[in-house]
């Protein structure tokens, strides 16, 4: 380094700083894409790249919320079980299973 070196640092974490002999300082934007469609990719001038997970909450305690290929998905929390009805208590997100009569009055089948 000598007294003639140009300082191209723009003190912005969202740029790659370099110097071109013919055109001078170049402050190219950084690529913050993490190739994950379930994150929001952004850049903060002070801290650099951020990759924030997409909030897929539907605020329904009876669903499992997630992200699949950039799209929010909400699956029922309560699975279906043969010979039971299922429901979900919305206030607490708990599954309620009630047995039902599955007897088909056929001695040759397992009910």
C-alpha positions in Angstrom: 0.0 0.0 0.0 1.3 3.5 -0.8 -0.1 7.0 -0.6 -1.5 6.7 -4.1 -3.8 3.7 -3.4 -7.5 4.6 -3.7 -9.8 3.5 -0.9 -12.9 2.1 -2.6 -14.5 1.0 0.7 -18.0 2.5 0.8 -18.6 1.0 4.3 -21.7 -0.6 3.0 -21.9 -4.4 3.8 -24.2 -4.8 0.8 -21.5 -4.1 -1.7 -18.4 -5.8 -2.9 -15.8 -3.0 -3.3 -13.0 -3.1 -5.8 -11.0 -0.7 -8.0 -10.8 -0.9 -11.8 -7.8 0.6 -13.4 -9.8 2.4 -16.1 -13.1 3.2 -14.4 -12.1 3.6 -10.7 -14.1 2.4 -7.7 -16.7 -0.2 -8.3 -19.2 -1.0 -5.5 -21.2 -4.0 -6.8 -24.2 -5.3 -4.9 -23.7 -8.5 -3.0 -25.8 -11.5 -3.8 -27.8 -12.4 -0.7 -29.8 -15.2 -2.3 -29.3 -18.4 -0.2 -31.2 -20.5 -2.8 -33.8 -21.3 -0.1 -37.3 -20.4 -1.4 -38.6 -20.4 2.2 -36.5 -17.4 3.3 -36.7 -13.7 2.5 -33.3 -12.6 1.4 -32.3 -9.0 2.1 -29.3 -6.9 3.0 -28.6 -4.5 5.7 -25.9 -1.8 5.0 -24.4 -2.3 8.5 -24.7 -6.0 9.1 -24.8 -7.5 5.6 -27.0 -10.3 4.2 -30.0 -11.6 6.1 -32.0 -14.7 5.2 -35.2 -14.6 7.3 -37.4 -17.7 7.4 -40.9 -16.9 6.0 -43.5 -16.7 8.7 -46.2 -19.2 7.6 -48.2 -19.2 10.8 -51.9 -19.1 10.2 -52.4 -18.6 14.0 -54.6 -21.7 14.1 -53.4 -24.0 16.9 -55.1 -26.9 15.0 -52.7 -26.9 12.1 -49.0 -27.6 11.5 -47.6 -24.7 9.6 -44.6 -24.9 7.3 -43.1 -23.9 4.0 -42.6 -26.0 0.9 -40.9 -24.6 -2.1 -41.7 -21.0 -1.1 -45.3 -21.6 -0.4 -46.9 -21.8 3.0 -48.7 -25.1 3.9 -51.1 -25.8 6.7 -51.8 -29.4 7.6 -54.4 -30.6 10.0 -52.8 -31.4 13.3 -55.3 -34.2 14.1 -54.7 -37.3 12.1 -57.6 -39.6 11.1 -57.9 -42.9 13.0 -60.2 -45.7 11.9 -63.4 -46.0 14.1 -62.8 -42.6 15.7 -64.0 -39.2 14.9 -61.4 -36.5 15.3 -61.7 -32.8 16.1 -59.5 -30.1 17.4 -60.1 -27.8 20.3 -59.2 -24.5 18.7 -58.5 -22.7 22.0 -55.7 -25.0 23.0 -54.9 -26.9 19.8 -55.5 -30.4 21.3 -57.0 -33.3 19.3 -60.1 -35.0 20.6 -60.8 -38.5 19.5 -64.1 -40.2 20.1 -64.6 -43.9 19.3 -67.5 -44.7 17.0 -69.2 -48.1 16.5 -67.7 -49.8 13.5 -69.5 -53.1 14.0 -70.9 -54.2 10.6 -72.7 -57.1 12.2 -70.7 -59.5 10.0 -69.0 -62.2 12.1 -66.5 -62.8 9.3 -64.9 -59.3 9.5 -62.7 -57.7 12.1 -64.3 -54.5 13.2 
